[in-house]
Every structure is written in structure tokens, then in C-alpha cells.
Amino acid sequence: MSAELAGESWGYTPINIQEFSYEWTISNFHFFLEQMQGKYISSPTFSSGSNDTHKWCLKVQPNGVDEESKDYLSVFLGLLGFPKNPIWAKFQFCIINANGEKSHVMKSPTYFRFLQNQYCGFKKFILQDILLIQEPWLLPDYKLTLLCKVNMVQGSFDISDQSTIPEIQVPRCTMADDLGDLWEKSFFTDCCLVVAGQEFRAHKVILAARSPVFRTLFQHDLKESRTNRIEIHDLEPQVFEAMMGFIYTGKAPDLHSMADAVLAAADKYSLERLKVMCESALSRDLCVENAADSLILADLHSAKQLKTQALHFITAHASEVSETSSWKTMVGSYPHLVAEAYSSLASAHCSSLEPPSKRLKKS
């Protein structure tokens, strides 16, 4: 006689995923980058819908959260309030560009466990330099628009934590710092550069690797190659030091009021990234008094992005710029640029475009 079943049982655990998104626009983003050093800005709170009691917010830090991420924009998603149980969610961030398209999309690799006031995100979301270099595309009208999409697990259920063994932490790359020390402390140098009578010791292999111009000087049977000594007559020492700091570290130098001179040096030695960094700094500093000078500088050194920005500014403020001394100099010495400015003015759709903000004349 076969045994009868004593009983049957079964279980069912529903795991429902709710997807929602939040778009956040920050106006005058340059102010945030320049004035909020070491600080952050939070978005208004939002939720997945009218019946959801969980409140979320976004947080942006312009200079990262640590030494490793100091040159990056950091973005985070945070859960506010007092959830009864941990919330599991997966998320992605992206920038909405000038065409309304998604750019620089970053997705979380897995679902994260959110508790009260806990933030998760990307400390190295996008390099500040890339954001500024692609400003018209990523910061139209000086606005940054972030889109955050969230996949949230609905309902409560028990889930065991994964292994508590900590992840292996890979140290940050210190190559830029190490090479910077070689320059600052003149370790193991093998060539000399003379600028305005001052001697600077350097390394041929680094100069040749970073600049095609220096590579040519050392590669061929020239005086500089034979003597390991280069005379530089058209740069000021502080401009030269700014350029060399970039050559050794790849980091943006402290340009202050010499971005125009550093741009000329970068153009001479074919340092394209440094050149664009200078273009970005000069375009942020455009005003009525210097617009024509900036256009002349951009034309002389084939700085296309700066030239576009200067022409756009002159188009928006044509009557004021035409009264400046730099404009009158341009009329006398660079008539082809005057023609380009008038062509830009003629083709501008002034009725549909808001002109860039006019800055005060410099004293």
C-alpha cells in the first residue's frame, strides 16, 4: 500500500521592479563650478509617483569627493526619510545635450541597498575639462541638465547580504605626481632650456613624448640635439613654467591672466589639449572690451572653438564691441576678421536666440 502525502505547501515571493526617472536642470552652471569649491548642491526631492512615500534627491559635487576624483564632477542618488526596510535600486545618470539627446551615460553595475540618507553614484562621472571643452554641446545656455533613471524593487522580502569580505582597493594612479616631481626637483635631467636668461633642467624623453616640436629638435642632427640645450626667446618664464607643468602632469595650469600667452605657447609646441584648455578659459572671460582681441588671438593660432565663441559674442553685442579700441585695431590690421564678424551678424537668428550674458567692461 503506497504511503499518502501528509500535506503539500508552496510559496510565492513577488519581486516587482518599478522604473522612474527624474530630470534636473542647473542654470548658470559656471557659477557653481567656479564658486562652489569643496561644496555640493542638491536637487529638489522627488518620488516614483503620487502613492510612493519614499523621497529621493540628487547631489552634485563639482570637484569630486577625494584626491582621486578632484578633477571630476561627481553625481549621486540619495534616499531620504525613514524607510521601514532597505530599498534596493539600480540607477543610471546621463547629461541631456543641446539637441535633447543623452550623453555620457553611466549605469550602476548592480542593485544597491539604500538606507536612510544613503547616497550612491559616480565620483568620477565626467572630467571638468571635458565638460568645459564641450560647453556649447553639454552646457547649452550655461545650463547643465542631468537625467537619472531608477529601477526600484517594490515590496519587502528577506535577502541575505553578500560576503562581507571587503573589495580589493586599487590605489589611485600617481604617475602625474611622480613625473611632476621629476620636473619640480630636477631629478635625472639630461637637457637644459634657457628662457629669458633663466635655465630650466628637463628630460628629453618626456619632452619628445609630449610635444612633436621638441621631438623634432632632439630627433634630427640639429644644434639642440648635439648640445642638449634649447634657447627659447619668445616666452616669459612664468608662461614657460605653466606649459612645462602641463607637459609633465597633463593637468590644467593656473592660467590667471596669461591664458592668451599660454595658448600661443601651446600652439607653437603642438600641445593641443593645453591649447583647448586655454580656449575654454578665454571664452569664459569674454567681455565687450576683449572680444575683438580674443577673435584676433584665435585666428592667429587656429583656435577654432575660441573663434566661434568670440564671433557669437560679437554678434550678440555688435554695437558695443564696435566702439572699442580693439575693434578699431582689428578693422585696420585684420579686415578679413571684420568680414567674418559681419557675415556672422548677417546670418544670426537673433529673434530666436537669447544672446549670451554681457559681462561688465574690465577696468
WOHU-V294328 format. One record per pair of residues at least 4 apart in sequence whose ideal C-beta (glycine too) atoms are under 8 Angstrom apart, sorted by sequence separation. I is the first residue (numbers start at 0). J is the second residue. If there is no record, write none. Layout:
I:J / I:J
This chain:
27:31 / 28:32 / 29:33 / 30:34 / 31:35 / 35:39 / 47:51 / 60:64 / 63:67 / 64:68 / 65:69 / 78:82 / 82:86 / 95:99 / 96:100 / 107:111 / 113:117 / 120:124 / 125:129 / 126:130 / 127:131 / 128:132 / 129:133 / 130:134 / 133:137 / 134:138 / 135:139 / 138:142 / 173:177 / 174:178 / 175:179 / 176:180 / 177:181 / 178:182 / 179:183 / 180:184 / 181:185 / 193:197 / 201:205 / 202:206 / 203:207 / 204:208 / 205:209 / 206:210 / 209:213 / 210:214 / 211:215 / 212:216 / 213:217 / 214:218 / 215:219 / 220:224 / 221:225 / 222:226 / 223:227 / 234:238 / 235:239 / 236:240 / 237:241 / 238:242 / 239:243 / 240:244 / 241:245 / 242:246 / 243:247 / 244:248 / 245:249 / 254:258 / 257:261 / 258:262 / 259:263 / 260:264 / 261:265 / 262:266 / 263:267 / 264:268 / 270:274 / 271:275 / 272:276 / 273:277 / 274:278 / 275:279 / 276:280 / 277:281 / 278:282 / 279:283 / 280:284 / 281:285 / 285:289 / 286:290 / 289:293 / 290:294 / 291:295 / 292:296 / 293:297 / 294:298 / 295:299 / 296:300 / 297:301 / 302:306 / 303:307 / 304:308 / 305:309 / 306:310 / 307:311 / 308:312 / 309:313 / 310:314 / 311:315 / 312:316 / 313:317 / 316:320 / 317:321 / 318:322 / 319:323 / 322:326 / 323:327 / 324:328 / 325:329 / 326:330 / 327:331 / 328:332 / 329:333 / 330:334 / 333:337 / 334:338 / 335:339 / 336:340 / 337:341 / 338:342 / 339:343 / 340:344 / 341:345 / 342:346 / 343:347 / 348:352 / 30:35 / 35:40 / 46:51 / 63:68 / 68:73 / 95:100 / 96:101 / 125:130 / 138:143 / 181:186 / 193:198 / 194:199 / 201:206 / 216:221 / 219:224 / 220:225 / 223:228 / 234:239 / 245:250 / 265:270 / 284:289 / 285:290 / 297:302 / 321:326 / 328:333 / 347:352 / 349:354 / 25:31 / 46:52 / 47:53 / 63:69 / 95:101 / 96:102 / 113:119 / 137:143 / 180:186 / 181:187 / 192:198 / 193:199 / 207:213 / 208:214 / 217:223 / 218:224 / 223:229 / 244:250 / 245:251 / 264:270 / 265:271 / 296:302 / 297:303 / 320:326 / 46:53 / 62:69 / 63:70 / 94:101 / 95:102 / 130:137 / 131:138 / 191:198 / 192:199 / 206:213 / 207:214 / 216:223 / 217:224 / 245:252 / 254:261 / 313:320 / 329:336 / 330:337 / 46:54 / 62:70 / 63:71 / 78:86 / 93:101 / 94:102 / 111:119 / 130:138 / 191:199 / 206:214 / 216:224 / 231:239 / 234:242 / 244:252 / 265:273 / 266:274 / 285:293 / 297:305 / 298:306 / 312:320 / 329:337 / 31:40 / 45:54 / 46:55 / 63:72 / 64:73 / 93:102 / 94:103 / 191:200 / 192:201 / 252:261 / 265:274 / 296:305 / 297:306 / 44:54 / 45:55 / 63:73 / 78:88 / 93:103 / 190:200 / 191:201 / 203:213 / 207:217 / 242:252 / 44:55 / 45:56 / 61:72 / 93:104 / 190:201 / 206:217 / 207:218 / 241:252 / 282:293 / 44:56 / 60:72 / 76:88 / 92:104 / 93:105 / 107:119 / 188:200 / 190:202 / 241:253 / 261:273 / 262:274 / 265:277 / 281:293 / 293:305 / 294:306 / 297:309 / 43:56 / 59:72 / 60:73 / 91:104 / 92:105 / 130:143 / 188:201 / 189:202 / 190:203 / 216:229 / 241:254 / 42:56 / 59:73 / 76:90 / 91:105 / 188:202 / 189:203 / 203:217 / 25:40 / 41:56 / 42:57 / 59:74 / 60:75 / 91:106 / 185:200 / 187:202 / 262:277 / 281:296 / 293:308 / 294:309 / 41:57 / 42:58 / 58:74 / 59:75 / 76:92 / 90:106 / 91:107 / 105:121 / 190:206 / 213:229 / 241:257 / 261:277 / 262:278 / 293:309 / 294:310 / 41:58 / 57:74 / 58:75 / 89:106 / 90:107 / 40:58 / 57:75 / 74:92 / 89:107 / 259:277 / 291:309 / 23:42 / 39:58 / 40:59 / 57:76 / 58:77 / 105:124 / 182:201 / 238:257 / 242:261 / 258:277 / 262:281 / 278:297 / 290:309 / 294:313 / 23:43 / 39:59 / 56:76 / 57:77 / 89:109 / 182:202 / 237:257 / 241:261 / 245:265 / 21:42 / 39:60 / 55:76 / 56:77 / 89:110 / 90:111 / 103:124 / 181:202 / 252:273 / 38:60 / 39:61 / 55:77 / 88:110 / 89:111 / 103:125 / 235:257 / 238:260 / 242:264 / 251:273 / 254:276 / 258:280 / 259:281 / 282:304 / 290:312 / 291:313 / 38:61 / 55:78 / 56:79 / 87:110 / 88:111 / 238:261 / 241:264 / 242:265 / 249:272 / 254:277 / 258:281 / 282:305 / 285:308 / 290:313 / 317:340 / 21:45 / 54:78 / 55:79 / 87:111 / 181:205 / 203:227 / 246:270 / 252:276 / 278:302 / 281:305 / 285:309 / 36:61 / 37:62 / 53:78 / 54:79 / 87:112 / 88:113 / 235:260 / 239:264 / 245:270 / 251:276 / 277:302 / 279:304 / 35:61 / 36:62 / 54:80 / 86:112 / 87:113 / 234:260 / 238:264 / 242:268 / 254:280 / 258:284 / 274:300 / 278:304 / 282:308 / 290:316 / 314:340 / 19:46 / 53:80 / 85:112 / 86:113 / 178:205 / 190:217 / 245:272 / 278:305 / 282:309 / 285:312 / 313:340 / 317:344 / 19:47 / 31:59 / 52:80 / 85:113 / 92:120 / 242:270 / 245:273 / 274:302 / 277:305 / 19:48 / 32:61 / 53:82 / 85:114 / 90:119 / 92:121 / 275:304 / 287:316 / 291:320 / 310:339 / 314:343 / 17:47 / 31:61 / 90:120 / 234:264 / 278:308 / 290:320 / 295:325 / 310:340 / 313:343 / 314:344 / 17:48 / 82:113 / 94:125 / 242:273 / 245:276 / 313:344 / 82:114 / 92:124 / 287:319 / 291:323 / 311:343 / 315:347 / 53:86 / 82:115 / 259:292 / 263:296 / 287:320 / 290:323 / 292:325 / 295:328 / 310:343 / 314:347 / 21:55 / 23:57 / 25:59 / 81:115 / 102:136 / 103:137 / 233:267 / 262:296 / 266:300 / 291:325 / 295:329 / 44:79 / 78:113 / 80:115 / 102:137 / 193:228 / 266:301 / 288:323 / 290:325 / 291:326 / 294:329 / 298:333 / 21:57 / 41:77 / 77:113 / 78:114 / 79:115 / 191:227 / 192:228 / 193:229 / 210:246 / 263:299 / 266:302 / 287:323 / 289:325 / 290:326 / 78:115 / 79:116 / 190:227 / 191:228 / 192:229 / 193:230 / 194:231 / 209:246 / 259:296 / 263:300 / 288:325 / 291:328 / 78:116 / 97:135 / 189:227 / 190:228 / 191:229 / 193:231 / 209:247 / 262:300 / 291:329 / 295:333 / 298:336 / 316:354 / 319:357 / 77:116 / 78:117 / 97:136 / 190:229 / 192:231 / 195:234 / 197:236 / 315:354 / 77:117 / 96:136 / 97:137 / 110:150 / 194:234 / 195:235 / 199:239 / 206:246 / 262:302 / 315:355 / 77:118 / 96:137 / 194:235 / 195:236 / 199:240 / 205:246 / 295:336 / 316:357 / 76:118 / 77:119 / 97:139 / 110:152 / 194:236 / 201:243 / 205:247 / 294:336 / 315:357 / 75:118 / 76:119 / 94:137 / 96:139 / 262:305 / 312:355 / 75:119 / 76:120 / 199:243 / 311:355 / 75:120 / 101:146 / 194:239 / 74:120 / 75:121 / 294:340 / 73:120 / 74:121 / 192:239 / 73:121 / 73:122 / 94:143 / 95:144 / 73:123 / 74:124 / 94:144 / 95:145 / 71:122 / 73:124 / 94:145 / 95:146 / 71:123 / 72:124 / 93:145 / 94:146 / 71:124 / 72:125 / 92:145 / 93:146 / 68:122 / 71:125 / 72:126 / 92:146 / 67:122 / 68:123 / 71:126 / 72:127 / 92:147 / 212:267 / 213:268 / 67:123 / 70:126 / 71:127 / 91:147 / 212:268 / 65:122 / 70:127 / 90:147 / 91:148 / 212:269 / 64:122 / 70:128 / 72:130 / 90:148 / 210:268 / 211:269 / 63:122 / 90:149 / 210:269 / 58:118 / 63:123 / 89:149 / 90:150 / 210:270 / 88:149 / 89:150 / 182:243 / 209:270 / 58:120 / 88:150 / 182:244 / 88:151 / 87:151 / 88:152 / 182:246 / 62:127 / 86:151 / 87:152 / 179:244 / 182:247 / 61:127 / 86:152 / 181:247 / 179:247 / 178:247 / 179:248 / 178:248 / 285:355 / 287:357 / 74:145 / 76:147 / 84:155 / 87:158 / 286:357 / 287:358 / 83:155 / 175:247 / 176:248 / 286:358 / 288:360 / 289:361 / 22:95 / 74:147 / 76:149 / 175:248 / 285:358 / 286:359 / 287:360 / 288:361 / 175:249 / 286:360 / 175:250 / 286:361 / 59:145 / 57:145 / 57:147 / 55:149 / 32:127 / 53:151 / 32:131 / 47:149 / 47:151 / 67:171 / 66:171 / 29:138 / 28:138 / 29:141 / 28:141 / 26:140 / 27:141 / 28:142 / 26:141 / 27:142 / 28:143 / 26:142 / 25:142 / 24:142 / 25:143 / 24:143 / 25:144 / 24:144 / 25:145 / 23:144 / 24:145 / 22:144 / 23:145 / 22:145 / 23:146 / 128:251 / 22:146 / 23:147 / 21:146 / 22:147 / 20:146 / 21:147 / 20:147 / 20:148 / 21:149 / 19:148 / 20:149 / 18:148 / 19:149 / 18:149 / 18:150 / 19:151 / 17:150 / 18:151 / 16:150 / 17:151 / 16:151 / 17:152 / 16:152 / 17:153 / 15:152 / 16:153 / 14:152 / 15:153 / 15:154 / 14:154 / 13:154 / 14:156 / 132:275 / 12:156 / 128:272 / 132:276 / 134:279 / 132:278 / 132:279 / 128:276 / 131:279 / 134:282 / 128:279 / 131:283 / 132:304 / 135:307 / 135:308 / 70:250 / 140:353 / 141:356 / 29:283
